[in-house]
Amino acid sequence: GAIPIEDVRRRLFSWKAITMPTYIKLPNGELGEVPNRKAIVRDDTYDVLGVPSSSYEPHQYEDALLEKVSQVIDDSDLAIGSAGLLKGGAVAWVQIEMPENVKVSDVEFRPHLLATTSFNGSIATTYKRTVTVVVCDNTRAMALREEGQDYRVRHTANSQMILGEARSALQVVFNLGESFTKEIEQMLALKVSDEDYNRFLDVIVPRPMNGSKHAYTKVERDRCDYLTLWSSDPRVAPWKNTGFGVIQAVNTYRHHFRPTRGGTMRVERNMMDTLTGVTELSDREAYGKLLTICK
């Protein structure tokens, strides 16, 4: 069910980010202030979230995320589907979604509007269109062949005024279903033979010409995963021999098969990739390469 706005405010955004000067310890034991830098700190725990330049303008989660999406919710049947904090509160998101799934040609999906920002400088305040493909619970950004679908506000001195104009940008959620339906239909119409798929794998998972046995084994394992997705995995195989099936394979591999590093949790890695646009870029690049094979 829908997440109440007050729950998000109470459980996630009950604190503010404040700025404080930063210091270094000098050889004589005194503290010297670091010029042109400031620390962004939680006012409840005083954990340091980031140390950007002095011109960096933090956007409070309450204002940039919750307040903006609540304005859209007030005028529609949209609701908050998920919200969260990452990296100790340095990154946050709020996602609003339509109440029902949309289905086209046996592909079921749910459109979202994703609002995100950060205090560590990793993400500009961004409002972007995304969908979740129900069969695999993967997040996809829109669209594969278009750029400029995001509305971004950088953390600069005049950014608070620009944030005030964000509401009009948030209205794009209302045509999400229609836009993604057209994209799915185009990808389903793109025929991809098994031979084409193998040629595609040669591009995205090329066998090393020279390399260690470990490198070769890893590539063969990845190719095996891609072939299994294509031939028998219910998250991909129903759309085998179509462009949609190829993108499902690429996206599902990234979400569920690609190894994590440094002790990162898979769910956190996937969410950060969605917020920063890494997943979107990967899908777009893969689709571009596919089109060079299936002209």
C-alpha positions as CSV (number, residue, x, y, z in Angstrom):
1,G,0.0,0.0,0.0
2,A,0.9,3.7,-0.2
3,I,3.4,5.1,2.3
4,P,1.9,8.1,4.3
5,I,3.9,11.3,3.9
6,E,4.0,11.7,7.6
7,D,5.7,8.3,8.0
8,V,8.5,9.4,5.6
9,R,8.9,12.6,7.4
10,R,9.0,11.0,10.9
11,R,11.2,7.9,10.0
12,L,13.6,9.4,7.5
13,F,13.6,13.2,7.3
14,S,13.1,14.2,10.9
15,W,16.6,15.8,11.0
16,K,18.2,18.7,9.1
17,A,21.5,19.1,7.4
18,I,23.6,22.0,8.9
19,T,26.9,23.4,7.7
20,M,29.9,23.7,9.9
21,P,33.5,24.9,9.4
22,T,36.2,22.4,8.9
23,Y,39.6,22.4,10.6
24,I,43.0,20.7,10.4
25,K,45.4,20.1,13.3
26,L,48.5,22.2,12.9
27,P,52.0,21.1,14.0
28,N,51.8,23.3,17.1
29,G,48.6,21.5,18.2
30,E,46.3,24.4,17.3
31,L,43.4,24.1,14.9
32,G,43.4,25.9,11.6
33,E,40.2,26.5,9.6
34,V,40.2,25.0,6.0
35,P,39.4,27.8,3.6
36,N,36.7,27.4,0.9
37,R,35.4,24.2,2.5
38,K,32.6,23.4,4.8
39,A,31.2,20.2,6.4
40,I,27.6,19.2,6.0
41,V,26.5,17.5,9.2
42,R,23.3,15.8,10.5
43,D,21.9,17.9,13.3
44,D,20.8,14.8,15.3
45,T,24.0,12.7,15.2
46,Y,26.5,15.2,13.9
47,D,27.7,12.6,11.5
48,V,29.6,14.3,8.6
49,L,27.8,13.7,5.3
50,G,30.1,15.5,3.0
51,V,32.8,18.2,2.8
52,P,32.0,20.2,-0.3
53,S,33.2,23.6,-1.4
54,S,31.9,26.7,0.5
55,S,29.7,27.5,-2.5
56,Y,27.8,24.2,-2.3
57,E,24.1,24.8,-1.4
58,P,22.5,21.8,0.4
59,H,18.9,21.0,-0.5
60,Q,17.0,19.8,2.6
61,Y,15.3,16.5,2.0
62,E,12.1,17.8,3.5
63,D,11.9,20.6,0.9
64,A,13.5,19.2,-2.2
65,L,12.0,15.7,-2.0
66,L,9.0,15.4,0.3
67,E,7.5,18.8,-0.2
68,K,7.8,18.7,-4.0
69,V,6.3,15.3,-4.5
70,S,3.5,16.0,-2.0
71,Q,2.4,18.9,-4.2
72,V,1.9,16.4,-7.1
73,I,0.2,13.9,-4.9
74,D,-2.3,16.4,-3.7
75,D,-3.6,16.9,-7.2
76,S,-3.7,13.3,-8.3
77,D,-4.1,9.6,-7.3
78,L,-0.4,9.1,-7.1
79,A,1.2,7.9,-3.8
80,I,4.6,7.3,-2.3
81,G,5.8,3.8,-3.2
82,S,9.2,3.9,-1.6
83,A,11.6,6.2,0.1
84,G,15.0,5.8,1.8
85,L,18.4,7.0,2.9
86,L,21.7,5.6,1.7
87,K,25.3,6.1,2.9
88,G,24.3,7.1,6.4
89,G,21.9,9.8,5.2
90,A,24.2,11.4,2.6
91,V,21.8,10.3,-0.2
92,A,18.0,10.1,-0.2
93,W,15.2,9.4,-2.5
94,V,11.4,9.5,-2.6
95,Q,9.5,7.6,-5.3
96,I,5.9,8.2,-6.2
97,E,3.9,5.8,-8.3
98,M,0.5,5.2,-10.0
99,P,-1.9,3.0,-8.0
100,E,-2.2,0.3,-10.7
101,N,0.2,-1.5,-13.0
102,V,0.1,-1.1,-16.8
103,K,0.1,-4.0,-19.1
104,V,1.1,-4.1,-22.8
105,S,1.8,-7.3,-24.8
106,D,2.3,-9.4,-21.7
107,V,4.7,-6.9,-20.2
108,E,3.5,-5.6,-16.9
109,F,5.0,-2.5,-15.4
110,R,4.4,0.4,-12.9
111,P,5.4,4.0,-13.7
112,H,7.2,6.0,-11.1
113,L,8.5,9.5,-10.6
114,L,11.8,9.4,-8.7
115,A,13.1,12.4,-6.7
116,T,16.6,12.2,-5.3
117,T,19.4,14.4,-3.9
118,S,22.5,14.2,-1.8
119,F,24.6,16.1,0.7
120,N,27.9,14.5,-0.3
121,G,28.0,16.0,-3.8
122,S,27.4,12.8,-5.6
123,I,23.9,13.7,-7.0
124,A,22.3,16.9,-8.1
125,T,18.7,17.3,-7.0
126,T,17.0,15.2,-9.7
127,Y,13.5,14.3,-10.7
128,K,13.4,11.5,-13.2
129,R,10.9,9.1,-14.9
130,T,11.4,5.4,-14.1
131,V,9.4,2.2,-14.3
132,T,9.5,-1.1,-12.5
133,V,9.1,-4.2,-14.7
134,V,7.0,-6.4,-12.4
135,V,8.2,-9.8,-13.5
136,C,11.8,-9.1,-12.3
137,D,11.3,-6.1,-10.0
138,N,14.0,-4.2,-12.0
139,T,14.0,-0.5,-12.3
140,R,14.3,1.1,-15.8
141,A,14.7,4.7,-16.6
142,M,13.0,6.3,-19.7
143,A,13.8,6.4,-22.4
144,L,16.4,4.2,-24.2
145,R,16.7,6.4,-27.2
146,E,16.1,9.8,-25.7
147,E,18.1,12.0,-23.3
148,G,16.9,15.0,-21.3
149,Q,14.2,13.2,-19.5
150,D,15.5,14.3,-16.1
151,Y,15.0,17.6,-14.4
152,R,18.2,18.5,-12.5
153,V,19.0,21.3,-10.1
154,R,22.7,21.7,-9.1
155,H,23.7,22.7,-5.5
156,T,24.5,26.3,-6.4
157,A,23.8,29.6,-4.7
158,N,20.7,30.3,-6.8
159,S,19.4,26.8,-6.7
160,Q,16.7,27.4,-4.1
161,M,14.8,29.6,-6.5
162,I,15.1,27.0,-9.3
163,L,13.7,24.4,-7.0
164,G,10.6,26.4,-6.7
165,E,10.0,25.8,-10.4
166,A,10.2,22.0,-10.1
167,R,6.5,21.3,-9.7
168,S,5.9,21.7,-13.5
169,A,8.7,19.3,-14.2
170,L,7.1,16.7,-11.9
171,Q,3.9,16.6,-13.9
172,V,5.7,14.4,-16.5
173,V,4.6,11.4,-14.5
174,F,1.1,11.5,-15.9
175,N,2.2,10.4,-19.4
176,L,4.6,7.8,-18.2
177,G,2.4,4.8,-19.1
178,E,1.8,6.0,-22.7
179,S,5.5,6.8,-23.2
180,F,6.8,3.4,-21.9
181,T,4.1,1.5,-23.8
182,K,5.4,2.9,-27.1
183,E,8.9,2.1,-26.1
184,I,8.0,-1.5,-25.3
185,E,6.1,-1.9,-28.6
186,Q,9.1,-0.7,-30.5
187,M,11.4,-3.1,-28.7
188,L,9.0,-6.1,-29.1
189,A,8.9,-5.3,-32.9
190,L,12.7,-5.5,-33.1
191,K,13.5,-9.1,-34.1
192,V,16.6,-10.6,-32.6
193,S,17.7,-14.1,-33.8
194,D,19.8,-16.4,-31.6
195,E,22.7,-15.6,-33.9
196,D,22.1,-11.9,-33.4
197,Y,22.1,-12.4,-29.6
198,N,25.4,-14.2,-29.7
199,R,26.9,-11.4,-31.8
200,F,25.6,-9.0,-29.2
201,L,27.3,-10.9,-26.5
202,D,30.5,-10.7,-28.5
203,V,30.2,-6.9,-28.1
204,I,29.2,-6.6,-24.5
205,V,31.0,-9.6,-23.1
206,P,33.9,-10.1,-25.5
207,R,36.2,-13.0,-25.0
208,P,39.8,-11.8,-24.1
209,M,42.3,-12.3,-26.9
210,N,45.1,-12.4,-24.4
211,G,44.6,-12.7,-20.7
212,S,44.8,-14.9,-17.6
213,K,42.8,-18.1,-17.2
214,H,40.9,-16.3,-14.4
215,A,39.8,-13.5,-16.8
216,Y,38.7,-16.0,-19.5
217,T,36.8,-18.1,-16.9
218,K,35.0,-15.0,-15.7
219,V,33.9,-14.0,-19.2
220,E,32.7,-17.5,-19.9
221,R,30.7,-17.5,-16.7
222,D,29.1,-14.1,-17.6
223,R,28.2,-15.4,-21.1
224,C,26.7,-18.5,-19.6
225,D,24.5,-16.3,-17.3
226,Y,23.4,-14.2,-20.3
227,L,22.6,-17.3,-22.4
228,T,20.6,-18.8,-19.5
229,L,18.6,-15.6,-19.1
230,W,17.8,-15.7,-22.8
231,S,16.8,-19.3,-23.1
232,S,15.0,-20.2,-19.8
233,D,14.8,-17.4,-17.2
234,P,11.2,-16.3,-16.7
235,R,12.4,-12.7,-16.3
236,V,13.7,-12.7,-19.9
237,A,12.8,-15.8,-21.9
238,P,9.1,-14.9,-22.5
239,W,10.5,-12.1,-24.8
240,K,13.3,-14.1,-26.4
241,N,14.2,-13.1,-30.0
242,T,13.0,-9.5,-29.4
243,G,14.8,-6.2,-28.6
244,F,12.9,-6.1,-25.3
245,G,14.2,-9.5,-24.4
246,V,17.8,-8.3,-24.9
247,I,17.3,-5.2,-22.7
248,Q,15.6,-7.4,-20.1
249,A,18.7,-9.7,-20.1
250,V,21.1,-6.8,-19.8
251,N,19.1,-5.1,-17.0
252,T,18.4,-8.3,-15.1
253,Y,22.1,-9.3,-15.3
254,R,23.1,-5.9,-13.8
255,H,20.4,-6.2,-11.0
256,H,20.7,-9.8,-10.0
257,F,23.9,-11.4,-11.4
258,R,26.7,-8.8,-11.4
259,P,29.0,-9.2,-8.4
260,T,29.2,-6.5,-5.7
261,R,32.4,-5.1,-4.4
262,G,33.7,-3.9,-1.0
263,G,31.0,-5.5,1.0
264,T,28.3,-3.4,-0.6
265,M,24.8,-4.8,-0.4
266,R,23.3,-5.6,-3.7
267,V,20.1,-3.7,-3.0
268,E,22.0,-0.6,-2.1
269,R,24.3,-0.9,-5.1
270,N,21.2,-1.2,-7.4
271,M,19.5,1.8,-5.8
272,M,22.6,4.0,-6.1
273,D,23.0,2.9,-9.8
274,T,19.4,4.0,-10.4
275,L,19.8,7.3,-8.6
276,T,23.0,8.2,-10.3
277,G,21.9,7.1,-13.8
278,V,24.5,4.3,-14.1
279,T,21.8,1.7,-14.9
280,E,20.1,4.0,-17.4
281,L,23.4,4.6,-19.2
282,S,24.1,0.9,-19.3
283,D,20.7,0.1,-20.8
284,R,21.0,2.9,-23.4
285,E,24.5,1.9,-24.5
286,A,23.3,-1.8,-24.8
287,Y,20.3,-0.8,-26.9
288,G,22.5,1.3,-29.2
289,K,24.9,-1.6,-29.7
290,L,22.0,-3.9,-30.4
291,L,20.7,-1.6,-33.1
292,T,24.0,-1.7,-34.9
293,I,23.6,-5.5,-35.1
294,C,19.9,-5.7,-35.9
295,K,19.6,-2.9,-38.5
